[in-house]
Amino acid sequence: MPAPDLDLPAPAPVPRNLPGLPMPQNPDLLFDPGLRPRVLRKAEGRFPFPVPNGWFIVAASADLAPGDVRPLYAFGRELVLFRGTDGVPHVLDAHCSHLGAHLAVGGQVEESCIRCPFHGWKFDGTSGQCVDVPYDDVEYVPARASMRAFPTIERNQMVWAWHHLEGGEPFYDVPAVPEFDDPDWLPIVVREFPIATCCQEMAENNVDRAHFKFVHGTDSIPEEEFHVDGHYKKTVGGGGTFVREGYGLGLGVLRVEGMTTFVSSTTPLDEDNVHVRWIFTAPRSLGPNAAEEAADLFCRGLSQDIPIWENKIYKEPPVLRPSEKEVSEHRRWCRQFYSFPKEQS
């Protein structure tokens, strides 16, 4: 994936009275940020927390063949993504520890390693260690020649990388979604797009029940059960027909009984921008277009949220009504996924 242009596009013209209550649906704005109404003069620095720690999608498995090398921008860092000739994907910091060349610009894959195009230094994809300097006879390679390596796994037809601000090891796992490999379910449909917000803001929508009435136009405020257990959270609505499970910040699995199962992954590009991937399937019994139809339905709903997210700020502390206690609970749950400076912890 190429590094994105993080400069916000020129705001779309905002009508004198932008329609709201509910917000209008326009799925085209998911894929064309230039259509989004933006009135903020400065969209950066709205959130008082860093990039969270967690598992995040960095590529679709099908888009990365053995030997492929891709530039990647995520977690506020320039990275290189490659798949070894053994089929295993790897993510490293992009710039060679020797003299700073970008490994995705001419770098070559050798087994589970990548060789720098500038002077041929070779780095192991799993550890990031320099394992070969090809032009001298000195065997010793200092430890500081290593590159930062990000743990990766391949699951649910996606490549995931683990980010931890302090280099910590994974403390939860990415769940396998059996429907994605079940012959009775349709091939996956992926929708992906950038949003100028952060993982926590998007996740907070799930417990902000009142917004469904005013942003999405539901007849009433839905009644839902909200549970948390360590890194895991679960929301149940519709008498058990609607179940959303969250794993860390940015990873959710949603099941709507008799309609769809989908995974949502919100990958932080930096503190102010995310790359969203929604991955849908549906029972084959619903027809060959059921997964596409589910994706279209949910994307129409999301198009109502985006203008709110991209123009709001984070209020701390917020002024909440008694019925909104889940918002406070959710914010407390989110703190476990950040590496704050000592004075904030």
Secondary structure in CASP SS format (residue, H / E / C, confidence):
PFRMAT SS
TARGET T0000
AUTHOR 0000-0000-0000
METHOD secondary structure of the structure
MODEL  1
M C 1.00
P C 1.00
A C 1.00
P C 1.00
D C 1.00
L C 1.00
D C 1.00
L C 1.00
P C 1.00
A C 1.00
P C 1.00
A C 1.00
P C 1.00
V C 1.00
P C 1.00
R C 1.00
N C 1.00
L C 1.00
P C 1.00
G C 1.00
L C 1.00
P C 1.00
M C 1.00
P C 1.00
Q C 1.00
N C 1.00
P C 1.00
D H 1.00
L H 1.00
L H 1.00
F H 1.00
D C 1.00
P H 1.00
G H 1.00
L H 1.00
R C 1.00
P C 1.00
R C 1.00
V C 1.00
L C 1.00
R C 1.00
K C 1.00
A C 1.00
E C 1.00
G C 1.00
R C 1.00
F C 1.00
P C 1.00
F C 1.00
P C 1.00
V C 1.00
P C 1.00
N C 1.00
G E 1.00
W E 1.00
F E 1.00
I E 1.00
V E 1.00
A E 1.00
A E 1.00
S H 1.00
A H 1.00
D H 1.00
L C 1.00
A C 1.00
P C 1.00
G C 1.00
D C 1.00
V E 1.00
R E 1.00
P E 1.00
L E 1.00
Y E 1.00
A E 1.00
F C 1.00
G C 1.00
R E 1.00
E E 1.00
L E 1.00
V E 1.00
L E 1.00
F E 1.00
R E 1.00
G C 1.00
T C 1.00
D C 1.00
G C 1.00
V C 1.00
P E 1.00
H E 1.00
V E 1.00
L E 1.00
D E 1.00
A C 1.00
H E 1.00
C C 1.00
S C 1.00
H C 1.00
L C 1.00
G C 1.00
A C 1.00
H E 1.00
L C 1.00
A C 1.00
V C 1.00
G C 1.00
G C 1.00
Q E 1.00
V E 1.00
E E 1.00
E C 1.00
S C 1.00
C E 1.00
I E 1.00
R E 1.00
C C 1.00
P C 1.00
F C 1.00
H C 1.00
G C 1.00
W C 1.00
K E 1.00
F E 1.00
D E 1.00
G C 1.00
T C 1.00
S C 1.00
G C 1.00
Q C 1.00
C E 1.00
V E 1.00
D E 1.00
V C 1.00
P C 1.00
Y C 1.00
D C 1.00
D C 1.00
V C 1.00
E C 1.00
Y C 1.00
V C 1.00
P C 1.00
A H 1.00
R H 1.00
A H 1.00
S C 1.00
M C 1.00
R C 1.00
A E 1.00
F E 1.00
P C 1.00
T E 1.00
I E 1.00
E E 1.00
R E 1.00
N C 1.00
Q C 1.00
M E 1.00
V E 1.00
W E 1.00
A E 1.00
W E 1.00
H E 1.00
H C 1.00
L C 1.00
E C 1.00
G C 1.00
G C 1.00
E C 1.00
P C 1.00
F C 1.00
Y C 1.00
D C 1.00
V C 1.00
P C 1.00
A C 1.00
V C 1.00
P H 1.00
E H 1.00
F H 1.00
D H 1.00
D C 1.00
P C 1.00
D C 1.00
W E 1.00
L C 1.00
P C 1.00
I C 1.00
V E 1.00
V E 1.00
R E 1.00
E E 1.00
F E 1.00
P E 1.00
I E 1.00
A C 1.00
T C 1.00
C C 1.00
C H 1.00
Q H 1.00
E H 1.00
M H 1.00
A H 1.00
E H 1.00
N H 1.00
N H 1.00
V H 1.00
D C 1.00
R C 1.00
A C 1.00
H H 1.00
F H 1.00
K H 1.00
F H 1.00
V C 1.00
H C 1.00
G C 1.00
T C 1.00
D C 1.00
S C 1.00
I C 1.00
P C 1.00
E C 1.00
E E 1.00
E E 1.00
F E 1.00
H E 1.00
V E 1.00
D E 1.00
G C 1.00
H C 1.00
Y E 1.00
K E 1.00
K E 1.00
T E 1.00
V E 1.00
G E 1.00
G H 1.00
G H 1.00
G H 1.00
T C 1.00
F E 1.00
V E 1.00
R E 1.00
E E 1.00
G E 1.00
Y E 1.00
G C 1.00
L C 1.00
G C 1.00
L E 1.00
G E 1.00
V E 1.00
L E 1.00
R E 1.00
V E 1.00
E C 1.00
G C 1.00
M C 1.00
T E 1.00
T E 1.00
F E 1.00
V E 1.00
S E 1.00
S E 1.00
T E 1.00
T E 1.00
P E 1.00
L C 1.00
D C 1.00
E C 1.00
D C 1.00
N C 1.00
V E 1.00
H E 1.00
V E 1.00
R E 1.00
W E 1.00
I E 1.00
F E 1.00
T E 1.00
A C 1.00
P E 1.00
R H 1.00
S H 1.00
L H 1.00
G C 1.00
P C 1.00
N C 1.00
A H 1.00
A H 1.00
E H 1.00
E H 1.00
A H 1.00
A H 1.00
D H 1.00
L H 1.00
F H 1.00
C H 1.00
R H 1.00
G H 1.00
L H 1.00
S H 1.00
Q H 1.00
D H 1.00
I H 1.00
P H 1.00
I H 1.00
W H 1.00
E C 1.00
N C 1.00
K C 1.00
I C 1.00
Y C 1.00
K C 1.00
E C 1.00
P C 1.00
P C 1.00
V C 1.00
L C 1.00
R C 1.00
P H 1.00
S H 1.00
E H 1.00
K H 1.00
E H 1.00
V H 1.00
S H 1.00
E H 1.00
H H 1.00
R H 1.00
R H 1.00
W H 1.00
C H 1.00
R H 1.00
Q H 1.00
F H 1.00
Y C 1.00
S C 1.00
F C 1.00
P C 1.00
K H 1.00
E H 1.00
Q H 1.00
S C 1.00
END
